[in-house]
Amino acid sequence: MPKREKSKRLQVVISDEQDSLLTRTAYQLSNPERLVSKSEVVRLGIQMLNKAVEDGELDAGLLEGLTEADGSS
């Protein structure tokens, strides 16, 4: 029997707009055979963000928009 992969729980506070984006993305990725959860969208987003950083494809302005959206500076 294969070992179960260890996982960690992360709790974050997101805005209503960000929650709406997660919901819409999960809906768009889902199909009748497979429903995609918001948690899966977050995990996919983490993988895509990491790949963009490693490939040098991340726009530095992206982080500025994030800090403005969450109220921190």
C-alpha positions as CSV (number, residue, x, y, z in Angstrom):
1,M,0.0,0.0,0.0
2,P,1.5,3.4,-1.0
3,K,2.2,6.0,1.7
4,R,-0.2,8.9,1.8
5,E,1.4,12.2,0.8
6,K,1.9,14.6,3.7
7,S,-0.1,17.8,3.3
8,K,-0.4,21.0,5.2
9,R,-3.4,23.2,5.9
10,L,-3.0,26.9,5.1
11,Q,-5.6,29.5,6.2
12,V,-5.6,32.8,4.4
13,V,-8.0,35.7,4.4
14,I,-9.2,36.6,0.9
15,S,-11.5,39.4,-0.4
16,D,-15.0,38.7,-1.7
17,E,-13.7,39.5,-5.2
18,Q,-10.9,36.9,-4.9
19,D,-13.4,34.3,-3.6
20,S,-15.5,35.1,-6.7
21,L,-12.5,34.6,-8.9
22,L,-11.8,31.2,-7.3
23,T,-15.4,30.2,-7.8
24,R,-15.6,31.2,-11.4
25,T,-12.2,29.5,-12.2
26,A,-13.3,26.3,-10.5
27,Y,-16.6,26.4,-12.5
28,Q,-14.7,27.0,-15.8
29,L,-12.3,24.2,-15.2
30,S,-15.1,21.8,-14.2
31,N,-17.0,19.5,-16.6
32,P,-19.8,17.0,-16.1
33,E,-17.3,14.2,-15.4
34,R,-15.2,16.2,-12.9
35,L,-16.0,19.0,-10.6
36,V,-12.9,21.2,-9.7
37,S,-12.8,22.6,-6.1
38,K,-11.6,26.0,-5.1
39,S,-8.8,24.3,-3.2
40,E,-7.7,22.6,-6.4
41,V,-7.7,26.0,-8.2
42,V,-5.4,27.4,-5.4
43,R,-3.0,24.4,-5.6
44,L,-2.9,24.7,-9.4
45,G,-2.3,28.5,-9.1
46,I,0.6,27.8,-6.7
47,Q,2.2,25.5,-9.2
48,M,1.7,27.9,-12.1
49,L,3.1,30.8,-10.1
50,N,6.1,28.8,-9.1
51,K,6.8,27.8,-12.7
52,A,6.5,31.4,-13.9
53,V,9.0,32.5,-11.2
54,E,11.4,29.7,-12.1
55,D,11.1,30.5,-15.8
56,G,11.7,34.2,-15.2
57,E,8.2,35.0,-16.7
58,L,6.7,36.8,-13.7
59,D,5.8,40.4,-14.2
60,A,7.2,42.4,-11.2
61,G,4.1,44.7,-11.3
62,L,2.0,41.7,-10.3
63,L,3.1,42.0,-6.7
64,E,2.3,45.7,-6.6
65,G,-1.3,45.0,-7.6
66,L,-1.5,42.3,-4.8
67,T,-0.4,44.6,-2.0
68,E,-2.8,47.3,-3.2
69,A,-5.7,44.8,-3.2
70,D,-5.1,43.4,0.3
71,G,-4.5,46.8,1.9
72,S,-0.9,46.1,3.0
73,S,2.1,48.1,1.9
